[in-house]
Amino acid sequence: MSWFQGIIGGAIGAEALNLIKNYVEKNGGVEGVVKQLENTEIGEKVRSWVSTDPNKPITIEELQKAVDIEKITEMAKSAGLPVDKAKELLAEYLPVIIDKFTPDGKLPPNSKS
């Protein structure tokens, strides 16, 4: 987990780190996550996380519409978290993670990890 934690630099807690690392890895890396979410109703917000502009936040409700609830449930179970807590952490920290991985406003080469 050190590569992931190194990029995040302590920006989030261990629960959120494990949950989001799992989500990113199971969905094609940072590039895969961005591409999946860009094609949903939160696409504009996702593009703000990649750009050098301020990050636009997402709500739990928006997250639930953009990410399959079965994926969230599976991730929560893997992380040992209640589903509601997983949704809360993903909505709060997914923008932070994507932003940290795209500091120059573009996806890094080989962002699949």
C-alpha positions as a Markdown table, in Angstrom:
| # | Residue | x | y | z |
|---|---|---|---|---|
| 1 | Met | 0.0 | 0.0 | 0.0 |
| 2 | Ser | 3.0 | 2.3 | 0.3 |
| 3 | Trp | 2.9 | 3.6 | -3.3 |
| 4 | Phe | -0.7 | 4.7 | -2.8 |
| 5 | Gln | -0.2 | 6.1 | 0.7 |
| 6 | Gly | 2.9 | 7.9 | -0.6 |
| 7 | Ile | 0.9 | 9.9 | -3.2 |
| 8 | Ile | -1.9 | 10.6 | -0.8 |
| 9 | Gly | 0.5 | 11.9 | 1.8 |
| 10 | Gly | -1.6 | 11.3 | 4.9 |
| 11 | Ala | -4.5 | 13.3 | 3.4 |
| 12 | Ile | -7.0 | 10.7 | 4.5 |
| 13 | Gly | -7.5 | 8.3 | 7.4 |
| 14 | Ala | -6.7 | 4.5 | 7.2 |
| 15 | Glu | -10.3 | 3.4 | 6.8 |
| 16 | Ala | -10.9 | 5.7 | 3.8 |
| 17 | Leu | -7.4 | 4.9 | 2.4 |
| 18 | Asn | -8.1 | 1.1 | 2.4 |
| 19 | Leu | -11.6 | 1.5 | 0.9 |
| 20 | Ile | -10.6 | 3.9 | -1.9 |
| 21 | Lys | -7.4 | 2.0 | -2.7 |
| 22 | Asn | -9.5 | -1.2 | -3.1 |
| 23 | Tyr | -12.0 | 0.7 | -5.3 |
| 24 | Val | -9.3 | 2.3 | -7.5 |
| 25 | Glu | -7.5 | -1.1 | -8.0 |
| 26 | Lys | -10.6 | -3.0 | -8.8 |
| 27 | Asn | -11.8 | -0.4 | -11.4 |
| 28 | Gly | -8.8 | 0.0 | -13.7 |
| 29 | Gly | -6.7 | 2.3 | -11.6 |
| 30 | Val | -7.1 | 6.1 | -11.5 |
| 31 | Glu | -7.7 | 6.2 | -15.2 |
| 32 | Gly | -10.3 | 3.5 | -15.1 |
| 33 | Val | -12.2 | 5.2 | -12.3 |
| 34 | Val | -12.1 | 8.6 | -14.0 |
| 35 | Lys | -13.3 | 7.2 | -17.3 |
| 36 | Gln | -16.2 | 5.3 | -15.7 |
| 37 | Leu | -17.3 | 8.3 | -13.6 |
| 38 | Glu | -16.9 | 10.8 | -16.5 |
| 39 | Asn | -19.8 | 9.0 | -18.2 |
| 40 | Thr | -22.2 | 9.5 | -15.4 |
| 41 | Glu | -24.1 | 12.5 | -14.1 |
| 42 | Ile | -21.2 | 13.5 | -12.0 |
| 43 | Gly | -18.9 | 13.7 | -15.0 |
| 44 | Glu | -18.4 | 17.5 | -14.8 |
| 45 | Lys | -17.4 | 17.1 | -11.1 |
| 46 | Val | -15.0 | 14.3 | -11.9 |
| 47 | Arg | -13.4 | 16.5 | -14.6 |
| 48 | Ser | -12.9 | 19.2 | -11.9 |
| 49 | Trp | -10.9 | 16.7 | -9.8 |
| 50 | Val | -8.6 | 16.0 | -12.7 |
| 51 | Ser | -8.2 | 19.6 | -13.7 |
| 52 | Thr | -6.2 | 22.2 | -11.8 |
| 53 | Asp | -9.4 | 24.0 | -10.9 |
| 54 | Pro | -11.0 | 23.6 | -7.4 |
| 55 | Asn | -12.6 | 20.2 | -6.8 |
| 56 | Lys | -16.3 | 20.1 | -7.0 |
| 57 | Pro | -17.7 | 17.9 | -4.2 |
| 58 | Ile | -20.2 | 15.0 | -4.6 |
| 59 | Thr | -23.0 | 14.0 | -2.3 |
| 60 | Ile | -23.7 | 10.5 | -1.1 |
| 61 | Glu | -26.8 | 10.6 | -3.3 |
| 62 | Glu | -24.8 | 11.5 | -6.4 |
| 63 | Leu | -22.2 | 8.7 | -5.6 |
| 64 | Gln | -25.0 | 6.1 | -5.3 |
| 65 | Lys | -26.3 | 7.1 | -8.8 |
| 66 | Ala | -22.8 | 7.0 | -10.3 |
| 67 | Val | -21.4 | 3.8 | -8.7 |
| 68 | Asp | -23.2 | 0.5 | -8.6 |
| 69 | Ile | -24.5 | -0.2 | -5.1 |
| 70 | Glu | -23.2 | -3.8 | -5.4 |
| 71 | Lys | -19.7 | -2.4 | -5.9 |
| 72 | Ile | -20.0 | -0.2 | -2.8 |
| 73 | Thr | -21.4 | -3.1 | -0.7 |
| 74 | Glu | -18.5 | -5.4 | -1.8 |
| 75 | Met | -15.9 | -2.7 | -1.0 |
| 76 | Ala | -17.5 | -2.0 | 2.4 |
| 77 | Lys | -17.5 | -5.7 | 3.2 |
| 78 | Ser | -13.8 | -6.0 | 2.1 |
| 79 | Ala | -12.9 | -3.0 | 4.3 |
| 80 | Gly | -14.9 | -4.2 | 7.2 |
| 81 | Leu | -17.1 | -1.1 | 7.1 |
| 82 | Pro | -20.9 | -0.6 | 7.2 |
| 83 | Val | -22.2 | 0.3 | 3.7 |
| 84 | Asp | -23.4 | 3.8 | 4.8 |
| 85 | Lys | -19.9 | 4.6 | 6.2 |
| 86 | Ala | -18.3 | 3.4 | 2.9 |
| 87 | Lys | -20.6 | 5.7 | 0.9 |
| 88 | Glu | -19.8 | 8.6 | 3.2 |
| 89 | Leu | -16.0 | 8.0 | 2.9 |
| 90 | Leu | -16.1 | 7.5 | -0.9 |
| 91 | Ala | -18.1 | 10.7 | -1.4 |
| 92 | Glu | -15.8 | 12.7 | 0.8 |
| 93 | Tyr | -12.4 | 11.3 | -0.3 |
| 94 | Leu | -12.7 | 10.1 | -3.9 |
| 95 | Pro | -12.3 | 13.7 | -5.1 |
| 96 | Val | -9.2 | 14.1 | -2.9 |
| 97 | Ile | -7.7 | 10.9 | -4.2 |
| 98 | Ile | -8.3 | 11.7 | -7.9 |
| 99 | Asp | -7.0 | 15.2 | -7.4 |
| 100 | Lys | -3.8 | 14.0 | -5.7 |
| 101 | Phe | -3.1 | 11.6 | -8.6 |
| 102 | Thr | -3.6 | 14.3 | -11.2 |
| 103 | Pro | -1.6 | 17.3 | -9.9 |
| 104 | Asp | -0.9 | 18.7 | -13.3 |
| 105 | Gly | -4.5 | 18.4 | -14.5 |
| 106 | Lys | -4.0 | 15.2 | -16.4 |
| 107 | Leu | -4.0 | 11.5 | -15.7 |
| 108 | Pro | -0.5 | 10.1 | -14.9 |
| 109 | Pro | 1.0 | 7.6 | -17.3 |
| 110 | Asn | 0.4 | 4.0 | -16.1 |
| 111 | Ser | -2.1 | 5.1 | -13.6 |
| 112 | Lys | -3.5 | 1.6 | -13.4 |
| 113 | Ser | -2.0 | 0.0 | -10.3 |
